[in-house]
Amino acid sequence: MDRPIRVVVAKPGLDGHDRGAKIIARTLRDAGMEVIYTGLHQTPEQIVETVIQEDADAVGLSILSGAHMTLVPRIMELLREQGADDVLVVLGGTIPADDIPVLKEQGVAEVYTPGAPTAEIVDFLETRLAS
């Protein structure tokens, strides 16, 4: 890749806890990626609009509210509708193990639960997006 990896870090829905998202954003930035943090309370439409406008390679969604089975499918649908289904979608948060395979079937590339090593997330993005 001729330019740094561009990642949108987003907090969809009403979840007001963004410490983890800020840690991930800082970690990705320190690894040399360009990070666009959307802030709290973003709608799926706002997130996808940001992904398109910023020409992002990936979007990292942070969801702690339990609304992942509603919000993620909508985001995936909007990305497909906008022709941005090549954008890598990564999810982090309190995601029950039973939901992870369903989310991956919908197109989520990887799901990280609390305590995931940040280096693992960086390595995953670099490996998947370096080509």
N, C-alpha and C positions, 0 to 999 in steps of 0.2 A: 504494500500500500504506500502510495507516494505522500500521503498526508497522515496526520495523527488520526486514530480512531475517534469518531464522534459518538458520544453516548448521551442520550437524554435520560435523566434520572427523575422519576415522577412519583407523586403520591396521589393516586386516584381515590376518589370518594371522600368520606367525612372523617377519616382517620387523622387525628391531630398530632401523632407522634412521629417526628421526623429525624430523631437522632441517628438512627441506623442509616437512613437515606443520605444524611449529611456525611457520615463516616465513609460510606461507599463512594460518594461523589468526590470527597477529598482523596481517598485511596486511588481512585481511577485517575484523577488529575495528577497525583504524585507519580503515577506510573507512565505519564506522558500522554494521556488521552485528553481530548477536549470534552469537557463535561458541561451540559446545560441542565441545571436543576430547576424544575418548574415551580417548586414550592408546594404548599399544602392545598388540599381540597380541589384537585383538578378533575374535570370531567373527562371521560374517555375521548370526547370530541376535541377538547383542548389539548390533550396529550398527543393525539395523532396529528393535529395541526402543527404542534411544535416539532414533532418528528419530521414532518414534511418540510416545514420552513427551514429547519436547521440541517437538512440533508443528513440526518443521523444514520449511522451504521447499526446502532443498537438502541434499545430502550430498556432501562431497568425500572421495573415497577416495584414499589415497596408498599405492601398491604398488611396491616396488622388488625384490621377491623373485622375480618371474617367475610368480607364481601367479594373475595377473589373469584368465586364461581359465577358472579354476576358481571363484575367489572372486566375481568380478563377476556371472556368471550366477546364482549362488546368491542374492546380495543382491537382484538384480532380481526373481527369482522370489518371494522373501519379501516384498518391497515390494508386488508385485501381490497376493499372498495376503492381505496385511493391508489392502488397499484404499488403499495409499499410492503408487500408481503415478503420482500427480501430482507427487511429489517429484522435483526436478531432480537427476540424478546426474551428477557430474563426476569424472573420473578423472585422476590425475597419477602420474607415475613413469616407470620405464624400460619403456616399452611399444613393442614392435616395430611399425613402420609397417604391416605386413601384418595385424596384429591390430586396428588402430583401426577399420576399416570393420565388422568383425564385432562389435566391442563397441558401436558405434553402432547397428547393426541390432538389438541386444538392448535398446536403450533408453538407453544412455549418451548424454548430451547433448553432451559435449565431452571430449576427451582432451588433456592437456597433458604434454609431455615435458620432461626437464630443460632448464633455460635459458629456459623460457617466461616472458615478462614478467609480473610480478604484476599490473600495471595492466590487462593484457589479461584476466586471470581476474576481477578486480573488475568490469570493464566488462561482461563476458559475463553474470555473475550479475545485475548491476543491470539490464541490458537485458532479460534473460529473465524476471526476477521482479518488475519494477517495476509491472507492470499489475495 
